[in-house]
Amino acid sequence: MSIKINKNIVGYEVVKPEEELEAMKVAAEEREARSSAKVIRMTEKIMRPEGMEALEGSTYKIKTPLDDHAMYVTINDIVLNSGTEFEQRRPFEIFINSKNMDHFQWIVALTRLMSAVFRKGGDVTFLAEELQAVFDPKGGYFKPGGRFMPSIIAEIGDVIAHHMQKIGLMEKEELSEQQKLMLDQKRAEVEGIQKTPTEPVGEENGYPASATLCNKCSTKAVVVMDNCATCLSCGYSKCG
């Protein structure tokens, strides 16, 4: 195979046979190491580690205005490829506990199905997204902070999404420093306009009392400034 040289040769270096052999040896060792590396992936065959009856997990409390009793969601994780560069934490099982026995049947069914999906492996982030899209025909409710939840199931999905973000399976959307500064300025301007003796500056959620619901983040934080509706929570605006 001939190679055409279009530029002037300004220098050259001859590769020594021993250097070439050493480079080939290093490349062969790297290929062998990659091929021999046994990466364990989440499947239905993965069982609890031998000699360990406990898994590391987190418990989250859900208290809605629709029920006198709180729900406690516990998600236990399993660590795959511990101590290697392929180490990964995956949800292994989920439990939901509540004193309200009206929810007993669907809680048992939901937790068994979700635990089976977790152990199946693959991309399980869709589970949180699907649950968050469930709407209660009787209507949803607002959480402390002004965020709207369309159903109890949706809040369980929100908890799962938060847990997956915590262990690194999902990325959390965060505002840049510039966006945060812009939203702080917007909030200060709105509070300055609304600060009258007859009108409150804000509610318990920390946003102006006249704020409306955001279609993107479901938080009651949308205000109108200069004929442009902007969400003070996520920054969403139809004006760009």
VEXSE-37812 format. One record per residue (C-alpha): residue in one letter; x, y, z. Coordinates in steps of 0.2 Angstrom, whole numbers, plus 2048, in hexadecimal, padded with zeros to 3 digits. Example, Ala and Ser with C-alpha at 12.3 -4.5 7.8 and 13.67 -1.06 7.14 Angstrom:
# residues 2
A83E7EA827;S8447FB824;
# end
This chain:
# residues 240
M800800800;S8078117FB;I805821804;K8068327FB;I81083F805;N80A851801;K81585A80D;N82785C80F;I83085081B;V83885A829;G83D84B834;Y83B838837;E83E82B844;V841819841;V83780D84D;K843801855;P83E7EE854;E83E7ED867;E8327FC869;E8267F585C;L8267E4866;E8237ED876;A8147F786F;M80C7E7868;K80E7DE878;V8067EC882;A7F87ED876;A7F57DA877;E7F57DB88A;E7E87E9889;R7DD7DF87E;E7DF7CF888;A7DA7D9898;R7CA7E0890;S7C57CF889;S7C87C789A;A7BF7D48A4;K7AE7CC8AB;V7A17DA8AC;I7927D58B6;R7827DD8AF;M7717DD8B7;T7667CE8B3;E7597C38BB;K7677B78C0;I76F7C38CB;M76C7BE8DD;R7707C68EE;P7827C68F2;E7877B68FC;G7887B890E;M77F7C990E;E76D7CA913;A76C7DD912;L76D7E8903;E7717FB903;G762806900;S758816904;T74681990B;Y73B828905;K72C82E90D;I71C833902;K70F83D90B;T700843901;P6F184E905;L6E68408FF;D6EA83490D;D6ED835920;H6FB82891F;A70C82A917;M71481E90B;Y72681890D;V72F8138FE;T73F808900;I74A8058F2;N7597F88F4;D7687F88E9;I7757EB8E4;V7877F08DF;L78D7E78CF;N7A07E58CB;S7A57EC8DC;G7B77F38DD;T7B97F48CA;E7B88028BE;F7A77FA8B8;E79F7FC8CA;Q78D8018C9;R77F8028D5;R76E7FC8CF;P75D7FB8D7;F7597E98DC;E7487EA8E5;I73B7F68EB;F72E7F68FA;I7208018FE;N71880290F;S70880B915;K6FC809923;N6EE80C916;M6E77FB911;D6DD802903;H6ED8038F9;F6F37F18FE;Q6EF7E88EE;W6F77F48E1;I7067F88EC;V70A7E58ED;A7087E38DA;L7127F38D6;T7207EF8E1;R7227DD8DA;L7217E38C8;M72E7F18CB;S73A7E58D4;A7397D98C6;V73D7E78BA;F74C7EC8C4;R7537DB8C4;K7507D88B1;G75E7E58AE;G7607F08A0;D75A80289F;V74D8038AE;T74B8168AE;F73C8158A3;L73380E8B3;A73481F8BB;E72E8298AC;E71F81D8A9;L71981F8BB;Q71B8328BB;A70F8338AC;V70182A8B6;F6F28368BA;D6E58348C7;P6D48378BF;K6CE83F8D0;G6DC84C8CF;G6EE84E8D5;Y6F58588E3;F7038648E7;K71285F8F1;P71B86B8FD;G7258778F2;G7178798E6;R71A86A8DA;F70B8628D3;M70984F8D4;P6FC8478C8;S6FA8388D3;I70282D8E1;I7098228D4;A7128318CC;E71A8358DC;I7208248DE;G7288268CD;D72F8368D3;V73782D8E1;I73E8208D6;A74582D8CA;H74D8368D9;H7558268DF;M75C8228CD;Q7648338CC;K76B8308DD;I7748208D8;G7798278C7;L76D81E8BB;M76482E8B6;E76B83F8B3;K76384D8BD;E75E85D8B3;E76786C8BC;L76787E8B7;S7778878B3;E77D8958BE;Q7788A28B2;Q76689B8B1;K76589A8C4;L76B8AD8C5;M75E8B28B8;L7508A98C1;D7558B18D2;Q7548C28C9;K7438BE8C2;R73D8B88D3;A7438C88DB;E73B8D38CE;V72A8CA8D0;E72B8CB8E3;G72F8DD8E2;I71F8E18D7;Q7148D68E2;K71A8DD8F2;T70A8E78F7;P7008E9907;T6F28DE900;E6FB8D18F7;P7078C48FE;V7188C28F7;G7188AF8F6;E71289F8FD;E71A891907;N72288A8F7;G72D89A8F6;Y7268A08E5;P71A8AF8E2;A7088AD8E7;S7028B08D5;A70D8A38CE;T7058968C3;L7088838BF;C71787F8B3;N7138738A6;K72586C8A6;C72A86A8B8;S71886A8BF;T71D8778CC;K7128868D0;A7208938CC;V71B89B8BB;V71B8AE8BB;V7188BB8AD;M7258C88AB;D7268D389B;N7188C9893;C7228B9895;A71D8AA8A0;T72C8A38A9;C72E8958B5;L73889A8C4;S73C8888C9;C7428808B8;G74588F8AD;Y73888A8A0;S731898895;K728899885;C7328A8880;G74289E880;
# end
